[in-house]
Amino acid sequence: MKKVFSEIQRHLRGLRSLRSQIFVLFIVIGIIPSFLVGQAIMESYEQRAVEQRISTVQNQLLIVANHLISNNYLASYNSSDQQYSVSEEVIEAELEMLSNLYEGRVIIIGSNCKVIKDTYGISEGKILISEAVIKCFKGQSTSRYDAEHGYIEMTTPIVSTTDRNADNSANVTPVVQGVMLTSISDDSIVSTMELLNRKALILEALMIIAIVFLAFAISKWLVQPFQRVTDAIHEVKAGYSDESIAVTEYVETVHIVEAFNQVLERMRTLDNSRQEFVANVSHELKTPMASLKVLADSLLAQDNLPVEIYREFMEDMVSEIDRENQIITDLLALVKLDKKVQELNIATISMNDLVELILKRLRPLARKKNIEVVFESDRQVIAEVDEVKMSLVVTNLVENAIKYNEEQGWVKVVLNADHQYFTLEVSDSGPGIPEESLPHIYERFYRVDKSHSREIGGTGLGLAITKSAVLMHRGSIMVSSREGEGTSFWVKIPLNHVTG
């Protein structure tokens, strides 16, 4: 049972494919109009055949009606209700022939609505009144096609146009002396339609086969560009290729390919960054270890060294250990920030108090270089942020501004807010950042001045950590710097935490 259910699900998924939908659409567009057109043609033929049949029979009935008038077939009957005799055999033979020719029935009705002649011989002498007969006595011929019972009924007035008045003056006003009520079979029409229907079914079957084949071919041709996109993506996924793909047949494929190429480029960038990161981490961790080994080997190679030398070497070793520990600490912080699933510990805090607390901790470092640290804020800023990560942002920016500054310089921190965001600006009077280095400052282990960075203990991870923390708060960070004129960083973060 489970296998059957899985098979049904697989077929249903197949119907959701673009190719299946195009195939079904072509089938519907091709077959349904074909059936409708065929039906319309058959109905049109039937209507035209009936009209032509009525027209042909009416012409013959008018000839017979004229014969009835010219042979005074109705005259004696209408005047004295006596039997007629002049050309009875000829007229009746003509009526019988007409009835047999069209496989129908002819009824002659006199002016008093009494049946004079019935080719079936069952209604003679009876009164026959109907709407069609009454209309015909008024000079209006009628016809009616009953497809259900298979006959055509029509009325033909028997008109005299040569009556004379009592004063023997000619009167050209036509006078209806009787009615011919005729019913004829539609067998010939039905037979012809059955033959046409058989031919139409054969033609429709051939059309269906052609439409199905055409729909299959067109649907396959239309989805080929999408299949090429899929195949190219599978090649990239399998690792056979990492080249950008190009499928330009449709606007939709161009958009899909452009989006995929952008993702692919980002993957390349991330992969290169990962490889570079691993290399940098290896280098950064190896450097302090190499220094420690050199210092240790120097101590071991010499005997009876003074205590002062030992102390100096040990201080250098402690410094290298501290540097190694700082690199590891920053790496762990960065790894935690890189985890997309990590949740922020959001709390409503005063950014003014947080900035003042961090500046209080960093002012002793600024005083060593005679750097003045100034904090400005025009209003109390209350925001929903992760206090620990926001502390990393402020600390890294301000600490960098102090470390990479000139003697007797200044650092200015400005906190402001509007109804949606708060902004933190950190400016310094340092040497600035070269223009070519600005795009790379957030890269891990990137240093503008590598030698100076090592002297002050920088790991090259501070700004990478800062940017990650800002992005986790759905904020933005910008930088402006010129060599010799200092550097300014702007951080913009929503006052209210945005989820999702």
Backbone hydrogen bonds, N-H to C=O, Kabsch-Sander energy under -0.5 kcal/mol:
donor,donor_aa,acceptor,acceptor_aa,energy
5,F,1,M,-2.4
6,S,2,K,-2.3
7,E,3,K,-2.1
8,I,4,V,-2.3
9,Q,5,F,-2.3
10,R,6,S,-2.2
11,H,7,E,-2.1
12,L,8,I,-2.3
13,R,9,Q,-2.3
14,G,10,R,-1.8
15,L,11,H,-1.6
16,R,12,L,-0.7
16,R,13,R,-0.7
17,S,14,G,-1.4
21,Q,17,S,-2.1
22,I,18,L,-2.6
23,F,19,R,-2.5
24,V,20,S,-2.7
25,L,21,Q,-2.4
26,F,22,I,-2.5
27,I,23,F,-2.2
28,V,24,V,-2.8
29,I,25,L,-3.0
30,G,26,F,-2.6
31,I,27,I,-3.2
32,I,27,I,-0.5
32,I,28,V,-1.3
34,S,30,G,-0.9
35,F,31,I,-2.6
36,L,32,I,-2.6
37,V,33,P,-3.1
38,G,34,S,-2.6
39,Q,35,F,-2.8
40,A,36,L,-2.7
41,I,37,V,-2.6
42,M,38,G,-2.4
43,E,39,Q,-2.5
44,S,40,A,-2.6
45,Y,41,I,-2.7
46,E,42,M,-2.7
47,Q,43,E,-2.6
48,R,44,S,-2.5
49,A,45,Y,-3.2
50,V,46,E,-2.6
51,E,47,Q,-2.4
52,Q,48,R,-2.7
53,R,49,A,-2.5
54,I,50,V,-2.9
55,S,51,E,-2.6
56,T,52,Q,-2.5
57,V,53,R,-2.5
58,Q,54,I,-2.9
59,N,55,S,-1.9
60,Q,56,T,-1.6
61,L,57,V,-2.8
62,L,58,Q,-2.5
63,I,59,N,-1.6
64,V,60,Q,-2.4
65,A,61,L,-2.8
66,N,62,L,-2.1
67,H,63,I,-1.9
68,L,64,V,-2.4
69,I,65,A,-1.9
70,S,66,N,-3.0
71,N,67,H,-1.9
72,N,69,I,-1.5
73,Y,68,L,-2.9
74,L,68,L,-0.5
76,S,72,N,-0.8
78,N,74,L,-2.8
79,S,75,A,-1.6
80,S,76,S,-2.4
81,D,76,S,-0.6
81,D,77,Y,-1.2
82,Q,76,S,-1.0
91,I,87,S,-2.6
92,E,88,E,-2.6
93,A,89,E,-2.1
94,E,90,V,-2.1
95,L,91,I,-2.5
96,E,92,E,-2.8
97,M,93,A,-2.4
98,L,94,E,-2.2
99,S,95,L,-2.6
100,N,96,E,-2.9
101,L,97,M,-2.7
102,Y,98,L,-1.8
103,E,100,N,-0.6
104,G,99,S,-2.6
105,R,183,S,-3.0
107,I,181,L,-2.6
108,I,117,K,-3.1
109,I,107,I,-0.6
109,I,179,V,-3.1
110,G,114,K,-2.8
111,S,177,Q,-0.5
113,C,110,G,-1.8
115,V,126,K,-3.1
116,I,108,I,-3.2
117,K,108,I,-1.4
119,T,106,V,-2.3
121,G,118,D,-1.6
125,G,115,V,-2.9
126,K,123,S,-1.9
128,L,113,C,-2.8
134,I,130,S,-2.4
135,K,131,E,-2.4
136,C,132,A,-1.9
137,F,133,V,-2.2
138,K,134,I,-1.0
139,G,136,C,-2.1
140,Q,135,K,-2.2
141,S,139,G,-0.6
142,T,155,T,-0.6
144,R,153,E,-3.0
146,D,144,R,-0.6
146,D,151,Y,-2.6
147,A,145,Y,-0.8
150,G,146,D,-1.4
151,Y,146,D,-1.7
152,I,184,I,-2.8
153,E,144,R,-3.1
154,M,182,T,-2.8
155,T,142,T,-2.4
156,T,180,M,-2.1
158,I,178,G,-3.1
159,V,157,P,-0.9
160,S,175,V,-3.0
165,N,169,S,-2.3
168,N,165,N,-1.7
171,N,163,D,-1.8
175,V,160,S,-2.6
177,Q,158,I,-2.8
177,Q,175,V,-0.8
178,G,158,I,-1.1
179,V,109,I,-2.5
180,M,156,T,-2.8
181,L,107,I,-2.9
181,L,179,V,-0.7
182,T,154,M,-3.0
182,T,180,M,-0.7
183,S,105,R,-2.8
184,I,152,I,-2.7
185,S,102,Y,-1.9
186,D,150,G,-1.2
190,V,186,D,-2.8
191,S,187,D,-3.0
192,T,188,S,-2.2
193,M,189,I,-2.6
194,E,190,V,-2.6
195,L,191,S,-2.2
196,L,192,T,-2.5
197,N,193,M,-2.9
198,R,194,E,-2.3
199,K,195,L,-2.1
200,A,196,L,-2.9
201,L,197,N,-2.7
202,I,198,R,-2.0
203,L,199,K,-2.6
204,E,200,A,-3.2
205,A,201,L,-2.5
206,L,202,I,-2.3
207,M,203,L,-2.5
208,I,204,E,-2.9
209,I,205,A,-2.2
210,A,206,L,-2.5
211,I,207,M,-3.2
212,V,208,I,-3.0
213,F,209,I,-2.4
214,L,210,A,-2.8
215,A,211,I,-3.3
216,F,212,V,-2.5
217,A,213,F,-2.5
218,I,214,L,-3.0
219,S,215,A,-2.6
220,K,216,F,-2.0
221,W,217,A,-2.3
222,L,218,I,-2.9
223,V,219,S,-1.6
224,Q,220,K,-0.5
224,Q,221,W,-0.6
227,Q,223,V,-2.2
228,R,224,Q,-2.4
229,V,225,P,-2.0
230,T,226,F,-2.4
231,D,227,Q,-2.9
232,A,228,R,-2.5
233,I,229,V,-2.4
234,H,230,T,-2.5
235,E,231,D,-2.2
236,V,232,A,-2.1
237,K,233,I,-2.9
238,A,234,H,-2.7
239,G,235,E,-0.7
239,G,236,V,-0.7
240,Y,235,E,-2.0
241,S,235,E,-1.0
254,V,250,Y,-1.9
255,H,251,V,-2.3
256,I,252,E,-2.5
257,V,253,T,-2.9
258,E,254,V,-2.7
259,A,255,H,-2.4
260,F,256,I,-2.6
261,N,257,V,-3.2
262,Q,258,E,-2.1
263,V,259,A,-2.1
264,L,260,F,-3.2
265,E,261,N,-2.8
266,R,262,Q,-2.2
267,M,263,V,-2.5
268,R,264,L,-2.6
269,T,265,E,-2.7
270,L,266,R,-2.9
271,D,267,M,-2.9
272,N,268,R,-3.2
273,S,269,T,-2.8
274,R,270,L,-2.8
275,Q,271,D,-2.7
276,E,272,N,-2.9
277,F,273,S,-2.9
278,V,274,R,-2.9
279,A,275,Q,-2.4
280,N,276,E,-3.0
281,V,277,F,-3.2
282,S,278,V,-2.6
283,H,279,A,-2.4
284,E,280,N,-3.6
285,L,281,V,-2.7
286,K,282,S,-1.9
287,T,283,H,-2.2
289,M,285,L,-1.1
290,A,286,K,-2.8
291,S,287,T,-2.4
292,L,288,P,-2.7
293,K,289,M,-2.4
294,V,290,A,-2.5
295,L,291,S,-2.6
296,A,292,L,-2.8
297,D,293,K,-3.0
298,S,294,V,-2.3
299,L,295,L,-2.0
300,L,296,A,-2.5
301,A,297,D,-2.0
302,Q,298,S,-0.6
302,Q,299,L,-0.8
310,Y,306,P,-1.9
311,R,307,V,-2.8
312,E,308,E,-2.4
313,F,309,I,-2.9
314,M,310,Y,-2.8
315,E,311,R,-2.7
316,D,312,E,-2.0
317,M,313,F,-2.2
318,V,314,M,-2.7
319,S,315,E,-2.3
320,E,316,D,-2.1
321,I,317,M,-2.4
322,D,318,V,-3.0
323,R,319,S,-2.2
324,E,320,E,-2.6
325,N,321,I,-2.8
326,Q,322,D,-2.5
327,I,323,R,-2.3
328,I,324,E,-2.3
329,T,325,N,-2.5
330,D,326,Q,-2.7
331,L,327,I,-2.5
332,L,328,I,-2.4
333,A,329,T,-2.2
334,L,330,D,-2.4
335,V,331,L,-2.6
336,K,332,L,-2.2
337,L,333,A,-2.0
338,D,334,L,-1.8
339,K,335,V,-0.7
339,K,336,K,-0.8
340,K,338,D,-0.7
342,Q,339,K,-1.2
346,I,344,L,-1.5
347,A,385,V,-2.2
349,I,347,A,-0.8
349,I,383,A,-2.5
351,M,349,I,-0.7
351,M,381,V,-2.4
352,N,381,V,-0.7
354,L,350,S,-2.0
355,V,351,M,-2.7
356,E,352,N,-2.3
357,L,353,D,-2.2
358,I,354,L,-2.1
359,L,355,V,-2.7
360,K,356,E,-1.9
361,R,357,L,-1.4
362,L,358,I,-1.7
363,R,359,L,-1.7
366,A,362,L,-1.7
367,R,363,R,-2.6
368,K,364,P,-1.1
369,K,365,L,-0.5
369,K,366,A,-1.2
370,N,367,R,-1.2
371,I,366,A,-2.6
372,E,409,G,-2.2
374,V,372,E,-0.5
374,V,411,V,-3.0
376,E,413,V,-3.0
378,D,415,L,-0.7
382,I,380,Q,-0.6
383,A,349,I,-2.2
383,A,381,V,-0.5
384,E,495,L,-3.2
385,V,347,A,-2.1
385,V,383,A,-0.9
387,E,345,N,-0.6
387,E,385,V,-0.8
390,M,386,D,-2.7
391,S,387,E,-1.9
392,L,388,V,-1.5
393,V,389,K,-1.8
394,V,390,M,-2.3
395,T,391,S,-2.8
396,N,392,L,-2.6
397,L,393,V,-2.1
398,V,394,V,-2.6
399,E,395,T,-2.9
400,N,396,N,-2.3
401,A,397,L,-2.1
402,I,398,V,-1.7
403,K,399,E,-3.1
404,Y,400,N,-2.9
405,N,402,I,-0.7
405,N,403,K,-1.0
408,Q,369,K,-2.7
409,G,406,E,-1.3
411,V,372,E,-3.0
412,K,427,S,-2.6
413,V,374,V,-3.2
414,V,425,E,-2.7
415,L,376,E,-2.7
416,N,423,T,-2.3
418,D,421,Y,-2.7
422,F,493,I,-2.6
423,T,416,N,-2.7
424,L,491,V,-2.4
425,E,414,V,-2.8
426,V,489,F,-2.3
427,S,412,K,-2.8
427,S,425,E,-0.5
428,D,487,T,-1.9
429,S,410,W,-1.4
437,S,434,P,-1.3
438,L,434,P,-0.9
438,L,435,E,-0.6
440,H,437,S,-1.6
441,I,437,S,-0.6
441,I,438,L,-1.0
443,E,440,H,-2.0
445,F,460,G,-2.3
446,Y,443,E,-1.7
446,Y,460,G,-0.8
450,K,448,V,-0.6
453,S,449,D,-2.5
454,R,450,K,-2.0
455,E,451,S,-1.6
456,I,452,H,-1.7
457,G,453,S,-0.6
457,G,454,R,-0.6
458,G,453,S,-2.9
465,I,461,L,-2.4
466,T,462,G,-2.3
467,K,463,L,-2.7
468,S,464,A,-2.0
469,A,465,I,-2.2
470,V,466,T,-2.2
471,L,467,K,-2.6
472,M,468,S,-1.9
473,H,469,A,-1.0
473,H,470,V,-0.7
474,R,471,L,-1.9
475,G,470,V,-2.2
476,S,492,K,-2.3
478,M,490,W,-2.5
480,S,488,S,-2.5
482,R,486,G,-1.6
484,G,431,P,-3.7
485,E,482,R,-2.2
486,G,430,G,-0.5
486,G,482,R,-0.7
488,S,480,S,-2.7
489,F,426,V,-2.4
490,W,478,M,-2.6
491,V,424,L,-2.4
492,K,476,S,-2.7
493,I,422,F,-2.2
495,L,420,Q,-3.0
496,N,420,Q,-0.5
499,T,497,H,-0.5
